[in-house]
C-alpha cells in the first residue's frame, strides 16, 4: 500500500465496519453493541495520544530544521556544489515536504478518526506523501548509480551538474506520475452528518490494490535491488581489492580513506531508509494478504509505531552527514554559530564581483577577521572525492 494511505487505513476499517453494521440485519442493542466494539478497537489511550503527538511533532520539527540546514549549506557554499550534493539537496527537499505535509496532517486524521482539514488537503496531502517518498528513493538510487560509475569507471566522463539537474527533473516527473492517482482517488466523505473522512472514492478496490502493489515494488523492491547492486560493486572495489606491490603515496591513501568514509555515509543513509520502512512495508503487504490483521486488538497502536518509525527517516540524514563528512560538519557549525550570534555572515567579494554570491562566516573579533582569508577554504573542491576530483 502507498505510504500516503496508511494514515487513513485504520479509520477506513472502522468506517467500513460501521457502514456494514448500518445495513446489516442486526437491529437494536446488538447493532449498537457491535458498533461500540468496532469503535473501541481503534481507541487510543489519552496518555498515548500525548506521547504520539510529541513524537510525531518532534520528527517534523527536526526534519524541517535539519534538512533546511543541508539545503542552506549546499546552496550558499561554493565548495559544497558537487553533483552528489545536488542529489542530497533534492533528498533534503523531499524530506521537508514529508515533514510539512505528510507527518502532521495524516497523523491527526488517523488519530482523531476524522478529517478536520480543508477538503482540498484530502487529495493534496496523500499526493505529496507519495511524491516525496518516490523522489527520496529515486534520488538515493541515482546517487548509488552515480557513485558506482565514478569509482568503478574512473576514466569515464564524470556526470556534469547539467546532467545531474536533468536526472533530478526526471525523478520529479516520475514522482508526479506515480503519485497522481492518489490525488485523483482521495476525497472527503461524510460517513455521517458530522463525521467527515478522507477516503478513496474514485478508484475501484481492484485498481487501488494494483496501484498499492505497484508502489511497493517501485518505491521499495526495485530501488533497493539497484542500490544493493551498486554498493556491492563499490564495496568490492574499495575494500576487496588493491594493487599488489604498488607503494601508495600519502595523498593516495588519504584520497582512498575519504572515499571509503563517504561511501560508508551513503550506505548508512540507504540502510536506515531500508530499516525504517521495512516494518510498514511488511504490514502493507500482510494486510492485503491477511486483511483480518486489521481487526486484531491494538493493531492501531502497532501501526502508529510502524508509521512513526518510517516517518522518522526524514530527520536522520543531516546527523549522518555531520558525523561522516567534515565539510558538512564545518558548514553546519558555521551556520549554527551564526544563528546563535557567535558569527556573522559576509559576502565573498571575489564571488560578488563575478556576479555570484558566496556566503562565509567569520568571528567578529579582530584576530579571526585578519585570518579569514587564510583559514577559509574557497576552492571548488567537491564533497564526494572521485578518482578525477
C-alpha positions as CSV (number, residue, x, y, z in Angstrom):
1,X,0.0,0.0,0.0
2,X,1.2,3.5,-0.6
3,X,2.6,5.2,2.5
4,X,0.2,8.1,1.9
5,X,-2.9,6.0,2.5
6,X,-1.7,4.1,5.5
7,X,-2.5,7.0,7.8
8,X,-6.2,6.6,6.9
9,X,-6.4,2.8,6.7
10,X,-7.3,2.1,10.3
11,X,-10.1,4.7,10.2
12,X,-11.3,3.3,6.9
13,X,-11.6,-0.1,8.6
14,X,-13.7,1.4,11.3
15,X,-15.9,3.2,8.7
16,X,-16.4,0.1,6.8
17,X,-17.4,-1.8,9.9
18,X,-19.9,0.8,10.9
19,X,-21.4,1.1,7.4
20,X,-21.7,-2.7,7.2
21,X,-23.5,-2.7,10.6
22,X,-25.9,0.0,9.5
23,X,-27.0,-2.1,6.5
24,X,-27.0,-5.5,8.2
25,X,-29.9,-7.5,9.5
26,X,-28.9,-6.7,13.1
27,X,-31.0,-4.2,14.9
28,X,-31.4,-2.6,18.3
29,X,-28.9,-3.2,21.1
30,X,-27.0,-5.9,19.1
31,X,-26.1,-3.3,16.4
32,X,-25.2,-0.7,19.0
33,X,-23.0,-3.1,20.9
34,X,-21.2,-4.2,17.7
35,X,-20.6,-0.5,16.7
36,X,-19.2,0.2,20.2
37,X,-16.9,-2.8,19.9
38,X,-15.7,-1.7,16.5
39,X,-15.1,1.8,17.8
40,X,-13.3,0.5,20.9
41,X,-10.9,-1.5,18.7
42,X,-9.3,1.7,17.4
43,X,-9.4,3.9,20.6
44,X,-6.0,5.3,21.7
45,X,-5.4,6.0,25.4
46,X,-5.1,9.6,26.3
47,X,-1.5,9.2,27.5
48,X,-0.5,7.6,24.3
49,X,-2.1,10.4,22.3
50,X,0.2,12.8,24.1
51,X,3.2,10.6,23.6
52,X,2.5,10.1,19.9
53,X,1.8,13.8,19.4
54,X,5.2,14.7,20.9
55,X,7.0,12.0,18.9
56,X,5.4,13.0,15.5
57,X,5.8,16.7,16.2
58,X,9.4,16.2,17.1
59,X,10.4,14.4,13.9
60,X,8.5,17.1,11.9
61,X,10.5,19.9,13.5
62,X,13.8,18.1,13.4
63,X,13.3,17.1,9.7
64,X,12.5,20.7,8.6
65,X,15.3,22.3,10.6
66,X,17.9,19.7,9.7
67,X,17.2,19.3,6.1
68,X,16.8,23.1,5.8
69,X,20.3,23.4,7.1
70,X,21.5,20.9,4.5
71,X,20.0,22.9,1.7
72,X,21.3,26.2,3.1
73,X,24.8,24.8,3.2
74,X,24.8,23.4,-0.3
75,X,23.1,26.4,-2.0
76,X,25.2,29.1,-0.3
77,X,28.6,27.4,-0.2
78,X,30.6,27.2,-3.4
79,X,32.7,24.2,-2.3
80,X,29.5,22.2,-1.5
81,X,28.1,22.4,-5.0
82,X,29.2,19.0,-6.2
83,X,27.0,16.6,-8.2
84,X,26.3,14.3,-5.3
85,X,25.4,17.3,-3.1
86,X,22.9,18.4,-5.7
87,X,21.2,15.0,-5.1
88,X,21.5,15.3,-1.4
89,X,19.8,18.7,-1.5
90,X,17.0,17.2,-3.6
91,X,16.7,14.4,-1.0
92,X,16.5,17.0,1.8
93,X,13.8,19.0,0.0
94,X,11.7,15.8,-0.4
95,X,12.1,15.1,3.4
96,X,11.0,18.6,4.2
97,X,7.8,18.0,2.1
98,X,7.1,14.8,4.1
99,X,7.7,16.7,7.4
100,X,5.4,19.6,6.4
101,X,2.5,17.8,4.7
102,X,2.6,14.1,5.4
103,X,3.5,13.6,9.0
104,X,1.3,16.1,10.9
105,X,-1.8,16.0,8.8
106,X,-2.2,12.3,8.1
107,X,-1.2,11.6,11.7
108,X,-4.1,13.7,13.1
109,X,-6.5,12.0,10.7
110,X,-5.6,8.5,11.8
111,X,-5.5,9.6,15.5
112,X,-8.8,11.5,15.5
113,X,-10.6,9.1,13.1
114,X,-11.9,12.0,11.1
115,X,-10.8,14.7,8.6
116,X,-10.8,18.1,10.1
117,X,-8.8,19.9,7.5
118,X,-9.9,21.7,4.3
119,X,-11.3,19.4,1.7
120,X,-8.6,20.0,-0.9
121,X,-5.9,18.7,1.5
122,X,-7.6,15.3,1.5
123,X,-6.2,14.8,-2.0
124,X,-3.1,17.1,-1.6
125,X,-1.5,15.5,1.4
126,X,-1.5,11.9,0.2
127,X,-0.4,13.1,-3.2
128,X,2.6,15.0,-1.6
129,X,3.4,12.0,0.6
130,X,3.6,9.5,-2.3
131,X,5.5,12.1,-4.4
132,X,8.1,12.8,-1.6
133,X,8.7,9.1,-0.9
134,X,9.2,8.4,-4.6
135,X,11.6,11.3,-5.0
136,X,13.6,10.3,-2.0
137,X,14.1,6.7,-3.0
138,X,14.8,7.5,-6.7
139,X,17.3,10.1,-5.5
140,X,19.1,7.6,-3.3
141,X,19.1,5.2,-6.3
142,X,20.6,7.9,-8.6
143,X,23.4,8.6,-6.0
144,X,24.2,4.9,-5.8
145,X,24.4,4.5,-9.6
146,X,26.5,7.7,-10.0
147,X,29.0,6.7,-7.3
148,X,29.3,3.2,-8.8
149,X,30.1,4.8,-12.2
150,X,32.6,7.2,-10.7
151,X,34.5,4.6,-8.7
152,X,34.4,1.5,-11.0
153,X,35.0,3.5,-14.1
154,X,37.4,6.3,-13.0
155,X,38.4,7.2,-16.6
156,X,34.8,7.6,-17.9
157,X,33.3,11.0,-18.2
158,X,32.0,12.3,-14.9
159,X,28.4,13.3,-14.5
160,X,28.1,17.0,-15.1
161,X,25.9,19.3,-13.0
162,X,23.7,19.9,-16.0
163,X,23.2,16.1,-16.4
164,X,22.6,15.9,-12.7
165,X,19.8,18.5,-12.8
166,X,18.2,16.7,-15.8
167,X,18.2,13.5,-13.7
168,X,16.6,15.3,-10.8
169,X,13.9,16.7,-13.2
170,X,13.2,13.2,-14.5
171,X,12.9,12.0,-10.9
172,X,10.3,14.6,-10.1
173,X,8.4,13.8,-13.3
174,X,8.3,10.1,-12.4
175,X,7.2,11.0,-8.9
176,X,4.4,13.2,-10.2
177,X,3.2,10.4,-12.5
178,X,3.3,7.8,-9.7
179,X,1.5,10.0,-7.2
180,X,-1.2,11.5,-9.4
181,X,-3.6,8.5,-8.9
182,X,-3.7,9.4,-5.2
183,X,-4.7,12.9,-5.9
184,X,-7.5,11.6,-8.2
185,X,-8.7,8.9,-5.8
186,X,-8.9,10.7,-2.4
187,X,-12.0,12.8,-1.5
188,X,-13.7,13.9,1.8
189,X,-16.7,11.7,2.5
190,X,-19.3,12.3,5.3
191,X,-19.7,8.9,7.0
192,X,-22.5,10.6,9.0
193,X,-23.8,14.1,9.2
194,X,-20.9,15.3,11.4
195,X,-18.3,12.8,10.6
196,X,-16.1,13.7,7.6
197,X,-13.3,11.4,6.5
198,X,-10.7,11.3,3.7
199,X,-11.3,8.1,1.6
200,X,-10.7,6.6,-1.8
201,X,-13.9,7.2,-3.8
202,X,-12.7,7.4,-7.4
203,X,-10.8,4.2,-7.9
204,X,-12.2,0.6,-7.6
205,X,-10.8,-1.7,-4.9
206,X,-9.0,-3.8,-7.6
207,X,-7.4,-0.8,-9.2
208,X,-6.3,0.6,-5.9
209,X,-4.9,-2.8,-4.9
210,X,-2.8,-3.0,-8.1
211,X,-1.7,0.6,-7.5
212,X,-0.6,-0.1,-4.0
213,X,1.3,-3.2,-5.1
214,X,3.0,-1.2,-7.8
215,X,4.1,1.4,-5.3
216,X,5.6,-1.2,-3.0
217,X,7.6,-2.6,-5.9
218,X,8.6,0.7,-7.4
219,X,9.3,2.6,-4.2
220,X,11.0,-0.3,-2.3
221,X,11.9,-3.5,-4.0
222,X,13.4,-2.3,-7.3
223,X,15.3,0.7,-5.8
224,X,16.8,-1.4,-3.0
225,X,17.8,-4.1,-5.5
226,X,19.6,-1.5,-7.6
227,X,21.3,0.1,-4.6
228,X,22.4,-3.3,-3.3
229,X,24.0,-4.0,-6.7
230,X,25.7,-0.6,-6.8
231,X,27.1,-0.5,-3.3
232,X,28.2,-4.2,-3.5
233,X,30.4,-3.3,-6.5
234,X,31.7,-0.2,-4.8
235,X,32.5,-2.1,-1.6
236,X,34.4,-4.7,-3.5
237,X,36.3,-2.1,-5.4
238,X,37.3,-0.1,-2.3
239,X,37.7,-2.8,0.3
240,X,38.1,-6.1,-1.6
241,X,40.9,-5.3,-4.0
242,X,44.2,-3.5,-4.1
243,X,47.1,-3.2,-6.5
244,X,49.7,-5.6,-5.0
245,X,53.3,-4.4,-4.9
246,X,52.5,-0.7,-5.6
247,X,53.6,1.7,-3.0
248,X,50.9,4.3,-2.4
249,X,51.6,7.9,-1.6
250,X,50.1,9.6,1.5
251,X,47.9,11.6,-0.9
252,X,46.5,8.4,-2.4
253,X,45.9,6.9,1.0
254,X,44.1,10.0,2.1
255,X,42.0,10.0,-1.0
256,X,41.1,6.4,-0.6
257,X,40.2,7.0,3.1
258,X,38.0,9.9,2.2
259,X,36.2,7.8,-0.5
260,X,35.6,5.0,2.0
261,X,34.2,7.4,4.5
262,X,31.8,9.0,2.1
263,X,30.6,5.6,0.8
264,X,30.1,4.4,4.4
265,X,28.0,7.6,4.9
266,X,25.8,6.8,1.8
267,X,25.5,3.1,2.7
268,X,24.3,4.1,6.2
269,X,21.7,6.5,4.6
270,X,20.4,3.7,2.5
271,X,20.5,1.1,5.3
272,X,18.5,3.5,7.6
273,X,15.9,4.1,4.9
274,X,15.6,0.3,4.4
275,X,15.3,-0.4,8.1
276,X,12.9,2.4,8.8
277,X,10.5,1.5,6.1
278,X,10.7,-2.3,6.4
279,X,8.1,-2.8,9.2
280,X,5.5,-0.5,7.5
281,X,6.0,-2.0,4.0
282,X,5.7,-5.5,5.6
283,X,2.4,-4.5,7.2
284,X,1.3,-3.1,3.9
285,X,1.8,-6.5,2.2
286,X,0.4,-8.6,5.1
287,X,-2.8,-6.6,5.5
288,X,-3.7,-7.3,1.8
289,X,-2.8,-11.0,2.1
290,X,-4.4,-11.3,5.6
291,X,-6.9,-8.5,5.9
292,X,-8.1,-9.9,9.3
293,X,-5.0,-8.5,10.9
294,X,-6.7,-5.1,10.9
295,X,-9.2,-6.5,13.4
296,X,-6.5,-7.5,15.9
297,X,-6.5,-5.8,19.3
298,X,-4.0,-2.9,19.5
299,X,-3.4,-3.1,15.7
300,X,-3.8,0.7,15.5
301,X,-1.1,1.2,18.2
302,X,1.2,-1.2,16.3
303,X,0.5,0.7,13.1
304,X,1.4,4.0,14.8
305,X,4.7,2.6,15.9
306,X,5.5,1.3,12.3
307,X,4.4,4.6,10.8
308,X,6.4,6.8,13.2
309,X,9.5,4.7,12.5
310,X,9.0,5.1,8.8
311,X,8.4,8.9,9.0
312,X,11.4,9.3,11.3
313,X,13.7,8.5,8.4
314,X,13.1,12.1,7.2
315,X,15.1,13.6,10.1
316,X,18.2,11.3,10.3
317,X,20.3,12.3,7.2
318,X,21.6,15.7,8.5
319,X,23.0,14.0,11.5
320,X,24.7,11.3,9.4
321,X,26.2,13.9,7.1
322,X,27.7,15.8,10.1
323,X,29.2,12.7,11.6
324,X,30.7,11.3,8.4
325,X,31.7,14.3,6.4
326,X,34.0,17.1,7.6
327,X,32.8,19.6,5.1
328,X,29.2,19.3,6.1
329,X,30.2,19.4,9.7
330,X,32.1,22.7,9.1
331,X,29.3,24.3,7.1
332,X,26.7,23.3,9.7
333,X,28.8,24.6,12.6
334,X,29.4,28.0,10.8
335,X,25.6,28.4,10.2
336,X,24.6,27.3,13.7
337,X,27.2,29.7,15.2
338,X,25.7,32.4,13.0
339,X,22.2,31.7,14.3
340,X,23.5,31.7,17.9
341,X,25.0,35.1,17.3
342,X,28.6,33.9,17.6
343,X,29.4,34.7,13.9
344,X,28.2,37.0,11.2
345,X,27.7,36.3,7.5
346,X,29.7,38.1,4.9
347,X,29.8,38.0,1.2
348,X,33.0,36.9,-0.6
349,X,34.0,39.9,-2.6
350,X,35.6,38.0,-5.4
351,X,32.4,35.9,-5.9
352,X,30.3,39.1,-5.6
353,X,32.4,40.8,-8.3
354,X,31.8,38.0,-10.7
355,X,28.1,38.1,-10.1
356,X,27.9,35.1,-7.8
357,X,27.2,35.1,-4.1
358,X,29.4,33.1,-1.7
359,X,28.3,33.2,1.9
360,X,31.0,32.7,4.5
361,X,31.1,33.3,8.2
362,X,33.8,34.7,10.4
363,X,34.3,35.5,14.0
364,X,33.6,39.1,14.9
365,X,36.8,39.6,16.9
366,X,39.7,41.3,15.0
367,X,42.2,38.4,15.2
368,X,39.9,36.0,13.4
369,X,38.9,38.6,10.8
370,X,42.5,39.1,10.0
371,X,42.9,35.3,9.5
372,X,39.7,34.9,7.5
373,X,41.3,34.6,4.0
374,X,43.9,32.2,5.1
375,X,41.6,30.0,7.2
376,X,38.5,29.6,5.0
377,X,38.6,27.3,2.0
378,X,37.3,29.0,-1.1
379,X,38.2,26.5,-3.8
380,X,35.6,24.4,-5.6
381,X,36.7,21.0,-4.2
382,X,33.7,18.6,-4.5
383,X,32.3,16.9,-1.4
384,X,32.4,13.5,-2.8
385,X,36.0,12.7,-3.8
386,X,36.2,10.7,-7.0
387,X,39.3,9.5,-8.9
388,X,39.1,12.5,-11.1
389,X,38.4,15.0,-8.4
